[in-house]
């Protein structure tokens, strides 16, 4: 999965318009960024990539770039 695909997936889960999510997007500015959405993202990654992500993976994440950096080692998200 490359970064563009991962971003599109996150936009879908967060119910954002295509192209709305940027690396510098502050998570606190996204109304849908809540515990249920984080669980949805973790569940999707568990199913799609056969990996188990720790629930606290998003702790201390302030931007979308923080999320990508934390998930990169688990999902092999290619930054293209």
Residue frames as a rotation matrix with the C-alpha (Angstrom) as fourth column:
UNK 1
0.596 0.803 0.000 0.00
0.803 -0.596 0.000 0.00
0.000 0.000 -1.000 0.00
UNK 2
-0.479 -0.753 0.451 1.43
0.715 -0.633 -0.297 3.37
0.509 0.180 0.842 -0.90
UNK 3
-0.854 0.064 -0.516 0.82
0.356 -0.651 -0.670 6.65
-0.379 -0.756 0.534 0.87
UNK 4
-0.775 0.600 -0.199 -1.79
-0.598 -0.594 0.538 7.80
0.204 0.536 0.819 -1.65
UNK 5
-0.254 0.679 -0.689 -3.84
0.038 0.719 0.694 4.62
0.967 0.150 -0.208 -1.12
UNK 6
-0.496 0.011 -0.868 -3.50
0.838 0.267 -0.476 4.84
0.226 -0.964 -0.142 2.65
UNK 7
-0.952 0.148 -0.267 -4.56
-0.060 -0.949 -0.311 8.49
-0.299 -0.280 0.912 2.63
UNK 8
-0.539 0.794 -0.281 -7.61
-0.562 -0.090 0.823 7.64
0.628 0.601 0.494 0.51
UNK 9
-0.245 0.412 -0.878 -8.52
0.531 0.814 0.235 4.89
0.811 -0.408 -0.418 2.98
UNK 10
-0.709 -0.075 -0.701 -8.25
0.680 -0.333 -0.653 7.30
-0.184 -0.940 0.287 5.90
UNK 11
-0.896 0.426 -0.128 -10.33
-0.445 -0.865 0.231 9.89
-0.012 0.264 0.965 4.08
UNK 12
-0.324 0.799 -0.506 -13.01
-0.189 0.470 0.862 7.25
0.927 0.376 -0.001 3.53
UNK 13
-0.283 0.166 -0.945 -13.00
0.818 0.556 -0.147 6.15
0.501 -0.815 -0.293 7.16
UNK 14
-0.738 -0.087 -0.669 -13.03
0.514 -0.715 -0.474 9.78
-0.437 -0.694 0.572 8.36
UNK 15
0.253 0.897 0.363 -15.76
0.919 -0.106 -0.379 10.65
-0.302 0.429 -0.851 5.84
UNK 16
-0.020 -0.373 -0.928 -13.64
-0.032 -0.927 0.373 13.41
-0.999 0.037 0.006 4.31
UNK 17
0.909 0.280 -0.310 -13.65
-0.278 -0.148 -0.949 14.59
-0.312 0.949 -0.056 0.72
UNK 18
0.621 -0.701 0.350 -10.96
0.782 0.582 -0.223 13.22
-0.047 0.412 0.910 -1.54
UNK 19
0.001 -0.760 0.650 -7.80
0.602 -0.519 -0.607 15.26
0.798 0.392 0.457 -1.19
UNK 20
0.706 0.375 0.600 -8.83
-0.178 -0.726 0.664 16.85
0.685 -0.576 -0.446 2.11
UNK 21
0.934 -0.358 -0.006 -6.30
0.134 0.334 0.933 14.98
-0.332 -0.872 0.360 4.23
UNK 22
0.586 -0.805 0.089 -2.76
-0.308 -0.324 -0.895 16.35
0.749 0.497 -0.438 4.05
UNK 23
-0.013 -0.692 -0.722 0.34
0.615 0.563 -0.552 15.30
0.788 -0.451 0.418 5.95
UNK 24
-0.883 -0.411 0.225 0.19
0.128 -0.673 -0.728 18.50
0.451 -0.614 0.647 8.00
UNK 25
0.046 0.979 0.200 -3.50
-0.235 -0.184 0.954 18.12
0.971 -0.091 0.222 8.86
UNK 26
-0.802 -0.226 0.553 -3.96
-0.564 -0.018 -0.825 18.43
0.196 -0.974 -0.113 12.61
UNK 27
-0.737 0.498 -0.458 -6.06
0.425 0.867 0.260 15.54
0.526 -0.003 -0.850 13.89
UNK 28
-0.626 0.497 -0.601 -7.86
0.547 -0.270 -0.793 17.76
-0.556 -0.825 -0.102 16.39
UNK 29
-0.662 0.364 -0.656 -9.28
-0.567 -0.815 0.120 19.70
-0.491 0.451 0.746 13.43
UNK 30
-0.706 0.411 -0.577 -11.06
-0.293 0.572 0.766 16.59
0.645 0.710 -0.284 12.12
UNK 31
-0.109 0.775 0.622 -14.46
-0.983 -0.176 0.046 16.25
0.145 -0.607 0.781 13.75
UNK 32
0.749 0.492 -0.443 -14.63
-0.499 0.859 0.111 12.51
0.435 0.138 0.890 13.00
UNK 33
-0.207 -0.891 -0.405 -11.24
-0.156 0.439 -0.885 11.74
0.966 -0.120 -0.230 14.61
UNK 34
0.254 0.354 0.900 -12.51
-0.953 -0.069 0.297 10.00
0.167 -0.933 0.319 17.72
UNK 35
-0.409 -0.478 0.778 -12.01
-0.698 0.713 0.071 6.71
-0.588 -0.513 -0.625 19.51
UNK 36
0.443 0.644 0.623 -14.51
-0.028 0.705 -0.709 4.86
-0.896 0.297 0.330 17.30
UNK 37
0.905 -0.156 -0.396 -12.79
-0.421 -0.197 -0.885 6.02
0.060 0.968 -0.244 14.14
UNK 38
-0.094 -0.988 0.119 -9.41
-0.995 0.088 -0.050 5.02
0.039 -0.123 -0.992 15.50
UNK 39
-0.209 0.096 0.973 -10.84
-0.363 0.916 -0.168 1.57
-0.908 -0.389 -0.157 16.27
UNK 40
0.838 0.540 0.074 -12.23
-0.092 0.274 -0.957 1.33
-0.537 0.796 0.279 12.73
UNK 41
0.568 -0.704 -0.426 -8.82
-0.768 -0.267 -0.583 2.13
0.297 0.658 -0.692 11.30
UNK 42
-0.390 -0.705 0.592 -7.11
-0.863 0.505 0.033 -0.40
-0.322 -0.497 -0.805 13.56
UNK 43
0.167 0.554 0.816 -9.69
-0.165 0.832 -0.530 -3.07
-0.972 -0.046 0.230 12.65
UNK 44
0.937 0.170 -0.306 -9.31
-0.310 -0.006 -0.951 -2.41
-0.163 0.985 0.047 8.95
UNK 45
0.160 -0.966 -0.205 -5.52
-0.941 -0.086 -0.327 -2.65
0.298 0.245 -0.923 9.19
UNK 46
-0.318 -0.215 0.923 -5.79
-0.648 0.760 -0.046 -5.85
-0.692 -0.613 -0.381 11.22
UNK 47
0.531 0.636 0.560 -7.99
0.008 0.656 -0.754 -7.43
-0.848 0.405 0.343 8.54
UNK 48
0.957 -0.068 -0.281 -6.29
-0.289 -0.238 -0.927 -6.08
-0.004 0.969 -0.248 5.43
UNK 49
0.280 -0.954 -0.107 -2.67
-0.725 -0.137 -0.675 -6.50
0.629 0.267 -0.730 6.53
UNK 50
0.682 0.056 -0.729 -2.96
0.256 0.916 0.310 -9.38
0.685 -0.398 0.610 8.98
UNK 51
-0.560 -0.827 0.044 -1.30
0.303 -0.254 -0.919 -7.39
0.771 -0.501 0.393 11.73
UNK 52
0.429 0.662 -0.614 -2.32
0.847 -0.058 0.528 -6.49
0.314 -0.747 -0.586 15.24
UNK 53
-0.268 -0.465 0.844 -1.91
0.173 -0.885 -0.432 -2.83
0.948 0.030 0.318 16.05
UNK 54
-0.635 0.029 -0.772 -1.77
0.772 0.038 -0.634 -1.69
0.011 -0.999 -0.047 19.65
UNK 55
0.408 0.910 0.074 -4.73
0.897 -0.415 0.154 0.51
0.171 0.004 -0.985 20.64
UNK 56
0.594 -0.209 -0.777 -2.38
0.351 -0.802 0.484 3.18
-0.724 -0.560 -0.403 21.94
UNK 57
-0.136 -0.700 0.701 -0.66
0.960 0.083 0.268 3.52
-0.246 0.709 0.661 18.57
UNK 58
0.152 0.270 0.951 -2.34
0.653 -0.750 0.109 6.88
0.742 0.604 -0.290 17.98
UNK 59
0.738 0.057 -0.672 -1.45
0.627 -0.423 0.654 8.26
-0.247 -0.904 -0.348 21.39
UNK 60
0.074 -0.701 -0.709 0.50
0.239 -0.678 0.695 11.51
-0.968 -0.221 0.117 21.10
UNK 61
-0.487 -0.156 0.859 -0.31
0.870 -0.007 0.492 11.83
-0.071 0.988 0.139 17.38
UNK 62
-0.247 0.356 -0.901 -1.01
0.188 -0.895 -0.405 15.42
-0.951 -0.270 0.154 16.50
UNK 63
-0.104 0.154 -0.982 -0.91
-0.875 -0.483 0.017 15.35
-0.472 0.862 0.186 12.70
UNK 64
0.908 0.412 -0.078 -1.70
-0.383 0.740 -0.553 12.88
-0.171 0.532 0.829 9.95
UNK 65
0.301 -0.890 -0.342 2.04
-0.561 0.124 -0.818 12.67
0.771 0.438 -0.462 9.35
UNK 66
-0.400 -0.382 0.833 2.44
-0.913 0.243 -0.327 11.37
-0.077 -0.892 -0.446 12.93
UNK 67
0.487 0.674 0.556 -0.10
-0.558 0.730 -0.396 8.62
-0.672 -0.117 0.731 12.16
UNK 68
0.872 -0.198 -0.448 1.70
-0.345 0.402 -0.848 7.64
0.348 0.894 0.282 8.95
UNK 69
-0.091 -0.989 0.118 5.04
-0.777 -0.003 -0.629 7.53
0.622 -0.149 -0.768 10.74
UNK 70
-0.288 0.033 0.957 3.65
-0.845 0.462 -0.270 5.25
-0.451 -0.886 -0.105 13.46
UNK 71
0.636 0.649 0.417 1.92
-0.367 0.730 -0.577 2.89
-0.679 0.214 0.703 11.04
UNK 72
0.451 -0.490 -0.746 4.74
-0.872 -0.066 -0.484 2.74
0.188 0.869 -0.457 8.52
UNK 73
-0.599 -0.789 0.137 6.63
-0.799 0.578 -0.166 -0.01
0.052 -0.208 -0.977 10.32
UNK 74
-0.363 0.555 0.748 3.49
-0.255 0.713 -0.653 -2.12
-0.896 -0.428 -0.117 10.79
UNK 75
0.565 0.797 0.212 1.98
0.078 0.205 -0.976 -1.75
-0.821 0.568 0.054 7.33
UNK 76
-0.410 -0.789 0.457 4.93
0.666 0.083 0.742 -1.04
-0.623 0.608 0.492 5.12
UNK 77
0.774 0.622 -0.121 3.27
0.419 -0.646 -0.638 2.16
-0.475 0.443 -0.760 3.89
UNK 78
-0.194 -0.842 0.503 5.45
0.968 -0.080 0.239 3.31
-0.161 0.533 0.831 1.05
UNK 79
0.317 0.231 -0.920 5.92
0.203 -0.964 -0.172 7.06
-0.926 -0.132 -0.353 0.94
UNK 80
-0.390 -0.340 0.856 5.72
0.885 0.118 0.451 7.72
-0.254 0.933 0.255 -2.81
